[in-house]
């Protein structure tokens, strides 16, 4: 249990130290993927 707490705490620290730029880049990539998927689905549904 203690090990698990240490691991989750370590993850939190890593998340906190993630730079804003990297964070924004991840969000942009996610949005791009979602947009591509949406257009792909719409194209298929219009067939």
N, C-alpha and C positions, 0 to 999 in steps of 0.2 A: 504493500500500500504506500509506504514511504517512497519507494522507488517511483511509483506512478506519479505521486505528487511532485517529485523532483523533475520528472520528465515534462509534466504539464507546465511547471513553472519555467523550465528552460524554453519551452515552445513560446510561452507568453513573452519572455525576454526577447527572443528572436523576432517575434512579431512587432514588438515595440521598437526594436532597432532597425526594422525594415525601413529603408529610406522612402520618403514621400514619392520620389520620382519612380522608384520601382513599383510602388503601390499603384500609382496612376497608370503605369504601363500595363500592369496586370488587368486593371479595370478596363482600359481601352481594348486590350486583347479580348477580354470576355465579351464586351459590347460588340466588337467586330464579329466574333464567332456567332453571337446571338442574331445579329443583323443578317449575316450570310445564311444562317439556318432558316430564318424567317422568310427571306426572299426565295430560298430553295423550296420551302414548303408551299409557299404561295404559288410558285411556278407549277408545282406538281398538282395542286388542288385546282388550278385553272385549266388543266388538261381534260 
